[in-house]
Amino acid sequence: MMDMTPAARQQLDEYLQRLRSELRTTRADVAEEVEQSVREHIEIALDDAPTPVSGTDMIGILDRLGSPEQWLGEEERAVANRIGRSGADDSRLPYVAFGLVLASIVSFMFFGFLLLIPAMFVSRAWIEQKRERGEPLGSKRWLVYPSIAFVLAFVALLLMLGPPLGAMALVRGHVGQSFDVPADPAWELRFDAGLRAVMFGAWWIVAGALCAAFIRPIRFLFLPLLDRVRRKHFAVLSAIGALLAATGAALIYYRH
């Protein structure tokens, strides 16, 4: 394949991805033969193009080749159309996901929040289908985002608040005895605030490091909401945790 710019490479990859999506209903050997034929046509067209091939040149070449759908035979196209009509395109999946979210809100007091879990899986299944086909999410994304956002918010709160609150309940009395806390309401209040700050800060340092280490599965699970999250964002959480822990330690040790 000739030298081409990143934009041209992206155009070509998207075209081939659409082609594979159209060929998904054909036999593997037939699909491979069709794709090979298309690649040969593209290489022939590229022979006359200036190098490196630009994105604009690639668009023109692909336009002359025609849409990926035209490479299907009549029989394969009929099968694809039947699957498209019966398909669960999933045009219904966003409505199912949003319906589950509404049901979870209405029945929240009766453990309805558990419905958010299947709602999120339905949403992610629809999103992955769209991504595999190279299709935009369109306006229906607003039907699937709420379930992912609610689960993300719950997991984030549980991750940031759960472990330190549990640790506080276990060590509060023992730590107080070790530091010989004076029987003074103002000091006790400051000591509690300092201890909480140390617990939360220390855990946020660890949580930031863990999330940075497992950023790929986290990002995949909550796509597309966390599509742009990078390790540096979790480093900020660890930095905030370090600052909070240092402030808490100062409150505990400084008595006057």
URLINRA-V367245 format. One record per pair of residues at least 24 apart in sequence whose C-alpha atoms are under 7 Angstrom apart, sorted by the first residue. I is the first residue (numbers start at 0). GAP is how many residues later the second one is. D is the distance in Angstrom with one decimal. If there is no record, write none. Layout:
I/GAP/D  I/GAP/D
//
This chain:
0/42/6.6  2/48/6.1  2/49/5.0  2/50/6.4  3/47/6.7  3/48/4.4  3/49/4.3  3/50/6.2  4/47/6.1  4/48/6.0  4/49/5.5  4/50/6.8  6/47/6.8  6/48/4.8  7/45/6.5  7/46/5.4  7/47/3.9  7/50/5.5  10/44/6.8  10/47/6.8  10/48/6.9  16/117/6.9  17/50/6.5  17/115/6.2  17/116/6.4  18/49/4.9  20/112/5.7  21/47/6.4  24/54/7.0  24/55/6.3  25/50/6.4  89/36/6.4  92/29/6.4  92/30/7.0  92/33/6.4  93/29/6.3  93/46/6.5  93/49/5.4  93/50/5.5  94/48/6.6  96/25/5.8  96/26/5.9  96/47/6.1  97/45/5.3  97/46/6.3  100/46/6.1  115/31/5.9  115/35/6.7  118/28/5.8  119/27/5.1  119/28/5.3  147/74/6.4  159/44/6.7  163/35/5.5  163/36/5.4  163/39/6.5  189/61/6.5  190/60/6.6  190/61/5.3  192/55/7.0  193/54/3.8  193/55/6.1  193/57/5.0  193/58/5.4  194/53/6.0  194/57/6.9  196/47/5.6  196/48/5.4  196/51/4.6  197/46/6.6  197/47/4.0  197/50/4.9  197/51/6.2  199/41/6.9  200/40/3.7  200/41/5.7  200/43/4.9  200/44/4.4  201/39/6.0  201/40/6.7  201/43/5.9  203/33/6.4  203/34/5.6  203/37/4.9  204/32/6.9  204/33/4.0  204/34/7.0  204/36/5.2  204/37/6.3  207/26/4.8  207/27/6.0  207/29/5.5  207/30/4.9  208/29/7.0
//
